Amino acid sequence: MNNRGLKTTIILFLILVVPAVGYLLLRTGTNHFKPLPIFGERYEEAGDTVYHTVGDFAFINQYGDTVSSNSLKGNIKIVNFFFTDCKTICPKMSYQLERVQKKTQTVDNIVILSHTVNPESDSVPVLMKYAEMHGAMKNKWHFLTGDKKELYRIAREGYLVNALQGDGGPNDFIHTEMFVLIDQNQRIRGFYDGTSAGAVDTLIDELKVLLKEEIAGPKKKNK
């Protein structure tokens, strides 16, 4: 084989074989990845570690359907908070979530939850128009509205995205760029700057780690 033929063979090997091997290492065998951290309070109970979990919720999506912790049981979730009239960070976040959706569109147990922080204006029809603008897939990317106090409670107490106190009243407002990664047991596994392509690349990579961990790892008690 001449040098040109050898170079062509090496290039084809790198393009075709190496990615496949990497995928198999990710999906099968022993998990060699460093486990993702678990965020929030924790305590010991009967020799087990009990972790903070998001807790129960029920909101309405862009189709007018109820989306709840029960209906999404067993799913990995990418969560953010936005409002449709936002002209600063929200368009950037929505673009990055388009990327996440594209990367996860064939994985059934990964969903995206975008909660409005302005439910007075973001009605179901408004959310549907916004969802269509960003190519949201049904049952993959939910744009959620509901009672403002409950939306703000879950943001602060469940997803831990805002340390500032508030009551969800007329003058209360949450505006955060953070994406939150939630595992199949409702535990927080990561926070990412949703306006940063690099941070979202990390999120996409860590989704793969979490999928592997959920297959191979032991389960811990939840709070």
C-alpha positions in Angstrom: 0.0 0.0 0.0 1.4 3.4 -1.0 1.5 6.4 1.4 -1.6 8.0 -0.1 -3.6 4.8 0.4 -2.3 4.4 4.0 -3.4 8.0 4.8 -6.8 7.4 3.3 -7.2 4.2 5.4 -6.3 6.0 8.6 -8.6 8.9 7.9 -11.5 6.5 7.2 -10.7 4.6 10.4 -10.8 7.8 12.5 -14.1 8.9 10.9 -16.0 5.6 11.0 -14.6 3.5 13.8 -13.5 5.8 16.6 -16.9 7.4 17.1 -18.6 4.0 17.1 -16.2 2.7 19.7 -16.8 5.8 21.8 -20.6 5.3 21.6 -20.3 1.6 22.7 -18.1 2.6 25.6 -20.8 5.1 26.6 -23.7 2.8 26.3 -22.3 -0.6 27.4 -19.9 -2.1 29.9 -18.5 -0.6 33.1 -19.1 3.1 33.6 -15.7 4.7 33.5 -17.1 8.3 33.6 -16.8 10.4 36.7 -20.3 10.5 38.2 -22.1 13.8 38.1 -22.6 15.7 41.4 -25.9 15.8 43.2 -26.9 19.3 44.3 -29.0 20.4 47.3 -29.3 19.5 50.9 -28.7 15.9 52.0 -28.8 13.9 55.2 -28.3 10.3 56.4 -31.2 8.1 57.2 -30.7 4.4 58.3 -27.3 4.3 56.7 -28.5 5.8 53.4 -27.9 9.2 51.9 -31.2 11.1 51.3 -30.9 13.8 48.6 -32.9 16.9 47.8 -35.5 16.3 45.0 -37.5 18.8 43.0 -40.8 17.6 44.4 -44.3 17.3 42.9 -45.6 19.8 40.3 -48.4 20.1 37.8 -48.5 22.8 35.0 -50.1 23.3 31.6 -48.2 23.1 28.4 -48.6 24.8 25.0 -51.2 22.2 24.0 -53.3 22.8 27.1 -52.3 19.5 28.5 -51.3 18.9 32.1 -47.6 18.1 32.6 -46.8 16.8 36.0 -44.1 15.1 38.0 -46.2 12.0 37.8 -46.7 12.1 34.0 -42.9 12.7 33.6 -41.8 10.0 36.1 -38.7 8.3 34.9 -37.6 11.0 32.5 -34.4 13.1 32.5 -35.3 16.8 32.4 -33.6 19.9 31.2 -35.3 22.8 32.9 -35.3 26.6 32.4 -37.3 29.7 33.2 -38.2 32.4 30.6 -40.9 34.7 29.3 -42.0 35.2 25.7 -41.5 39.0 25.6 -37.9 38.8 26.9 -35.5 40.3 24.4 -32.2 39.7 26.3 -31.3 36.3 27.6 -34.4 34.3 26.6 -33.8 34.2 22.8 -30.3 33.0 23.4 -31.6 30.3 25.8 -34.3 29.2 23.4 -31.7 28.8 20.6 -29.5 26.7 22.8 -32.5 24.5 23.8 -33.1 24.0 20.1 -29.6 22.5 20.0 -30.4 20.3 23.0 -33.6 19.1 21.4 -31.9 18.2 18.1 -29.2 16.2 20.0 -31.8 14.4 22.1 -34.7 14.0 19.7 -34.3 10.2 19.4 -34.0 9.7 23.2 -37.5 9.2 24.5 -36.8 9.7 28.2 -35.2 13.1 27.9 -37.6 16.1 28.0 -37.2 19.9 28.1 -39.3 22.0 30.5 -39.4 25.7 29.8 -41.4 27.5 32.5 -42.8 31.0 32.0 -42.1 33.5 34.8 -44.8 35.8 33.4 -48.0 33.6 33.3 -50.3 36.6 33.3 -49.1 37.3 29.7 -47.9 33.9 28.5 -51.2 32.1 27.9 -51.4 28.7 26.3 -51.9 30.2 22.8 -49.0 32.6 23.3 -46.8 29.7 24.4 -47.9 27.6 21.4 -46.9 30.4 19.0 -43.5 30.7 20.8 -43.0 26.9 20.8 -43.8 26.7 17.0 -41.3 29.5 16.4 -38.6 27.4 18.0 -39.6 24.1 16.4 -40.6 22.5 19.7 -41.4 18.8 19.3 -44.6 17.5 20.9 -43.8 15.5 24.1 -40.2 16.5 23.9 -40.2 20.3 24.7 -42.9 21.6 27.0 -43.6 25.3 27.5 -45.3 25.5 30.8 -47.6 28.0 32.5 -49.7 27.9 35.7 -50.2 29.7 39.0 -47.4 32.2 39.5 -46.9 31.4 43.1 -46.4 27.7 42.3 -44.1 28.5 39.3 -41.9 30.7 41.6 -42.0 28.2 44.4 -40.8 25.3 42.3 -38.1 27.6 40.8 -36.7 28.5 44.2 -37.4 25.5 46.4 -37.4 22.7 43.8 -34.8 23.7 41.1 -32.8 26.1 43.4 -32.3 28.6 40.6 -32.8 31.8 42.6 -31.5 32.4 46.1 -33.5 35.6 46.6 -36.6 35.4 48.6 -40.0 36.1 47.1 -43.6 35.2 47.4 -44.6 35.0 43.7 -46.6 38.2 44.1 -47.1 41.0 41.6 -43.7 42.6 42.3 -41.8 39.3 42.4 -39.8 38.4 39.3 -37.3 35.7 38.5 -34.9 36.2 35.6 -32.2 33.6 35.3 -30.1 32.2 32.5 -29.5 28.9 34.2 -30.4 25.5 32.8 -30.9 22.7 35.4 -30.3 19.0 34.7 -32.7 16.7 36.6 -32.2 13.0 36.7 -34.8 10.2 36.6 -35.1 10.3 40.4 -35.9 14.1 40.5 -32.4 15.0 41.8 -30.5 18.1 40.6 -27.3 17.0 38.7 -26.1 20.2 37.1 -26.4 23.9 36.5 -25.4 25.5 33.1 -25.3 29.0 31.6 -28.1 28.7 29.0 -26.7 31.6 27.0 -23.3 30.0 26.5 -22.7 27.5 23.7 -19.8 26.1 25.6 -21.8 25.5 28.8 -24.6 23.9 26.7 -22.0 21.6 25.0 -21.1 20.5 28.5 -24.7 19.9 29.3 -25.1 17.7 26.2 -22.0 15.7 27.1 -23.2 15.2 30.7 -26.6 14.0 29.5 -24.7 11.1 28.0 -22.9 10.4 31.3 -26.3 10.6 33.1 -27.9 8.1 30.8 -25.0 5.7 31.4 -25.2 6.3 35.2 -28.9 5.7 35.2 -28.4 2.3 33.6 -25.5 1.1 35.7 -25.6 3.1 39.0 -27.2 2.2 42.3 -30.2 4.2 43.4 -30.2 6.3 46.6 -33.1 7.4 48.7 -34.6 10.8 47.9 -35.8 13.5 50.2 
